[in-house]
Amino acid sequence: MDSLLKHMVDMTGHRDHTMLDVSVISAVQELAGARQTRVLTLTSVRGQLFVRPRAIIVCGSPARMEDHADPSCAGDPISLFPALAACIARHEQSADQVDADGNHTLWLPIWLGDKANTCLEIVNPTPYTSETIHVVGGIVSVYRNFQNLLDYSERDSLTGLLNRKTFDDQLAKMLQASTAEQDALALPPGELERRRHNDEERQWLAVVDVDHFKHVNDKFGHLYGDEVLILIANLLTSSFRAQDRVFRFGGEEFVVLLRSTSQANAARIIDRFRSNVETHEFPQVGKVTVSIGYVSISAYQAPVIILGQADQALYYAKSHGRNKVCHYDELVSGGLLQLIESNDEAEFF
Ligand SMILES: Nc1nc2c(ncn2[C@@H]2O[C@H](COP(=O)(O)OP(=O)(O)OP(=O)(O)O)[C@@H](O)[C@H]2O)c(=O)[nH]1
C-alpha cells in the first residue's frame, strides 16, 4: 500500500504530460510486476486510427520516452492490434490477448468522453490476477482525471485549441529537435539553415489573424464573433496534420507549428487553409478571410525573434490587401522587408 501511495503522490505532482506518462508506467510496471508497460498514442488520420508508442518501461530498466525517426508518421494502423481495435470500436474499458509465445497483453484505453487518445499496454508472461487488474484500474482512473486537468489548463476555453502557455513548451521542443539534428551532423550554429535547399524538410511557424474581425463583432455582435472564432479553430484543426500544433494566441490571432515539411509544401498547406476559410459560409456572417505570415524555424533563433518575423510577414499581408499568405524569408530576399537580427539585444523587445 505504501508503494501505491508513493506512486499516487508522484503521479499527481507533475504539471507536464511527459512526466505524467513516465510516472504512470513506472507505477503500473511495479504494481503489476509486468515485463513491459507502454503508453500508446491513438491518432485519427482521415477517419483511420493509428497507434504509436510514446513511453516505455521494460523490467529492470528505467522508463523512457520513445524517440521517433519520423515525427510526421502517425504510427501503425490499429488493424495490427485487432483486440485493441475491437475494444475501441465497442467503447470498452479493456482488452487482452495471449500471443503465440504465451505473453499476455492487456490494453487499457483512457477514455475522455467518447474519445480515447491514449492507451496503456501491459505485457506479462503470466495472466493478470483480479487484484492486479483492480489496482491498475485505479491507477488508470487517477491518470485519466489528471490528464483531464492538465488538458484543461493547456487549452483555450472558447475554441478548445492549445493556449499560449502550451505554445512556449511546444516551440521549445521543436527547437530542441532542430538543435539535435544540427548537433548530429556536427555543424556549426546556423550552418544547417544555410545548407538547406528549398525542397528540404524543416519546421515552420505561421501566425494567422482574422481580417476585419472588429467589423464582425460590431455588425453581428460578440456571440456571432465567438462562433466565427470556433469555426476558424475547426478549420485550422481539419486543415493541418495531426502532428502539427494549432494554438489560439488570444483574441482573433492563432499560431500553427508545422512539423517537417518542405518550403513548397508549407506554402501549399498554409494557402489551402486560407482558401478553406475564404470559401466557408459562416452562418449569418457570410464570408470571412484570414491573413497569414509564416517563417521557417531556426534552432539558433530566440522564440521572440521567430514570432516577430512571422508577425512582420503577417502585417505585410494585412497592409497589402489581406486574405493573403506571406513568407518572411521571401519578403526579405525580395527586399520588401528588413531582416530582424537574432542578436541578444533583440531578445529583449
Ligand atoms: N467575439 C470575440 N471578439 C474578440 C475576442 N477577442 C478579441 N476580440 C475582438 O477582436 C477585434 C480585433 O480587432 P482589431 O485588432 O482592430 O483587428 P481587425 O478588426 O481584425 O482588423 P485587421 O486585423 O486589421 O484586419 C476586437 O474588436 C476585439 O474586441 C473574443 O474572444 N471573442
Ligand as a Chemical Component Dictionary entry (heavy atoms), coordinates in Angstrom:
data_LIG
# 
_chem_comp.id                   LIG 
_chem_comp.type                 NON-POLYMER 
_chem_comp.pdbx_formal_charge   0 
_chem_comp.three_letter_code    LIG 
# 
loop_
_chem_comp_atom.comp_id 
_chem_comp_atom.atom_id 
_chem_comp_atom.alt_atom_id 
_chem_comp_atom.type_symbol 
_chem_comp_atom.charge 
_chem_comp_atom.model_Cartn_x 
_chem_comp_atom.model_Cartn_y 
_chem_comp_atom.model_Cartn_z 
_chem_comp_atom.pdbx_ordinal 
LIG N1  N1  N 0 -16.197 37.855 -30.263 1  
LIG C1  C1  C 0 -14.944 37.959 -29.809 2  
LIG N2  N2  N 0 -14.192 39.039 -30.164 3  
LIG C2  C2  C 0 -12.937 39.132 -29.717 4  
LIG C3  C3  C 0 -12.381 38.144 -28.880 5  
LIG N3  N3  N 0 -11.100 38.509 -28.598 6  
LIG C4  C4  C 0 -10.870 39.704 -29.257 7  
LIG N4  N4  N 0 -11.971 40.084 -29.927 8  
LIG C5  C5  C 0 -12.182 41.269 -30.761 9  
LIG O1  O1  O 0 -11.366 41.193 -31.927 10 
LIG C6  C6  C 0 -11.307 42.520 -32.512 11 
LIG C7  C7  C 0 -9.920  42.723 -33.088 12 
LIG O2  O2  O 0 -9.930  43.930 -33.770 13 
LIG P1  P1  P 0 -8.652  44.584 -34.434 14 
LIG O3  O3  O 0 -7.421  44.256 -33.626 15 
LIG O4  O4  O 0 -8.965  46.035 -34.666 16 
LIG O5  O5  O 0 -8.442  43.839 -35.791 17 
LIG P2  P2  P 0 -9.391  43.599 -37.049 18 
LIG O6  O6  O 0 -10.707 44.311 -36.944 19 
LIG O7  O7  O 0 -9.456  42.109 -37.241 20 
LIG O8  O8  O 0 -8.588  44.267 -38.225 21 
LIG P3  P3  P 0 -7.354  43.695 -39.042 22 
LIG O9  O9  O 0 -6.644  42.693 -38.169 23 
LIG O10 O10 O 0 -6.513  44.885 -39.354 24 
LIG O11 O11 O 0 -7.905  43.049 -40.291 25 
LIG C8  C8  C 0 -11.666 43.495 -31.389 26 
LIG O12 O12 O 0 -12.928 44.047 -31.686 27 
LIG C9  C9  C 0 -11.766 42.575 -30.138 28 
LIG O13 O13 O 0 -12.759 43.047 -29.238 29 
LIG C10 C10 C 0 -13.206 37.027 -28.494 30 
LIG O14 O14 O 0 -12.807 36.107 -27.767 31 
LIG N5  N5  N 0 -14.466 36.981 -28.990 32 
# 
loop_
_chem_comp_bond.comp_id 
_chem_comp_bond.atom_id_1 
_chem_comp_bond.atom_id_2 
_chem_comp_bond.value_order 
_chem_comp_bond.pdbx_ordinal 
LIG N1  C1  SING 1  
LIG C1  N2  DOUB 2  
LIG C1  N5  SING 3  
LIG N2  C2  SING 4  
LIG C2  C3  DOUB 5  
LIG C2  N4  SING 6  
LIG C3  N3  SING 7  
LIG C3  C10 SING 8  
LIG N3  C4  DOUB 9  
LIG C4  N4  SING 10 
LIG N4  C5  SING 11 
LIG C5  O1  SING 12 
LIG C5  C9  SING 13 
LIG O1  C6  SING 14 
LIG C6  C7  SING 15 
LIG C6  C8  SING 16 
LIG C7  O2  SING 17 
LIG O2  P1  SING 18 
LIG P1  O3  DOUB 19 
LIG P1  O4  SING 20 
LIG P1  O5  SING 21 
LIG O5  P2  SING 22 
LIG P2  O6  DOUB 23 
LIG P2  O7  SING 24 
LIG P2  O8  SING 25 
LIG O8  P3  SING 26 
LIG P3  O9  DOUB 27 
LIG P3  O10 SING 28 
LIG P3  O11 SING 29 
LIG C8  O12 SING 30 
LIG C8  C9  SING 31 
LIG C9  O13 SING 32 
LIG C10 O14 DOUB 33 
LIG C10 N5  SING 34 
# 
